[in-house]
Amino acid sequence: MIGIVTTKESRRKAGLSRRLSALQDAALPTCAMPGCRRPTMAAAGVGFADLHCQYHVQHKARHGSHWCPPVNRRAKGCHLSR
């Protein structure tokens, strides 16, 4: 049973590393955000995001947008509609 799990795990890891190396060749060299000169996650070899750097991917995870600043807690409604 353990041998089967190890084989599946090694195939999964091999597949992920193939996908990551393929993305490194096809990814943009720098982040797509205006003014950002950081390498994309795929170009840096640290993730699968082929358009944005790690900073902007984490910003989107925290705030819901790659570029929009955080919402003021006192503001009501959508801050993008202003």
ZIFEN-V909209 format. One record per residue. N is the residue number from 0. SS is DSSP state (@ for helix, = for strand, . for the rest). PHI is phi in radians with two decimals (999 if undefined). BURIAL is 1 if it has 9 or more other C-alpha atoms within 8 Angstrom, else 0. Layout:
n = [N:N]
ss = [SS:SS]
phi = [PHI:PHI]
burial = [BURIAL:BURIAL]
This chain:
n = [0:1:2:3:4:5:6:7:8:9:10:11:12:13:14:15:16:17:18:19:20:21:22:23:24:25:26:27:28:29:30:31:32:33:34:35:36:37:38:39:40:41:42:43:44:45:46:47:48:49:50:51:52:53:54:55:56:57:58:59:60:61:62:63:64:65:66:67:68:69:70:71:72:73:74:75:76:77:78:79:80:81]
ss = [.:@:@:@:@:@:@:@:@:@:@:@:@:@:@:@:@:@:@:@:@:@:@:@:@:@:.:.:.:=:.:.:.:.:.:.:.:.:=:.:@:@:@:@:.:.:.:.:.:.:.:.:.:@:@:@:@:@:@:@:@:@:@:.:.:.:.:.:.:.:.:.:.:.:.:.:.:.:.:.:.:.]
phi = [999:-1.17:-1.10:-1.20:-1.09:-1.11:-1.16:-1.10:-1.14:-1.19:-1.15:-1.12:-1.11:-1.14:-1.14:-1.14:-1.19:-1.13:-1.13:-1.15:-1.22:-1.18:-1.20:-1.05:-1.32:-1.69:-1.36:-1.13:-1.27:-2.25:-1.04:-1.39:-1.26:-1.03:1.53:-1.55:-2.00:-1.30:-1.25:-1.14:-1.10:-1.19:-1.18:-1.40:1.41:-1.95:-3.03:-1.78:-1.26:-1.67:-2.03:-2.25:-1.38:-1.11:-1.05:-1.30:-1.15:-1.18:-1.10:-1.14:-1.11:-1.41:-2.00:1.54:-2.62:-1.23:-2.19:-1.32:-1.21:-1.09:-1.36:-1.21:-1.14:-1.42:-1.20:-1.95:1.47:-1.36:-1.37:-1.46:-1.49:-1.32]
burial = [0:0:0:0:0:0:0:0:0:0:0:0:0:0:0:0:0:0:0:1:1:0:1:1:0:0:1:1:0:1:1:0:0:0:0:0:0:0:1:1:1:1:1:1:1:0:0:0:1:1:1:1:1:0:0:1:1:0:1:1:0:0:1:0:0:1:0:0:0:0:0:0:0:0:0:0:0:0:0:0:0:0]
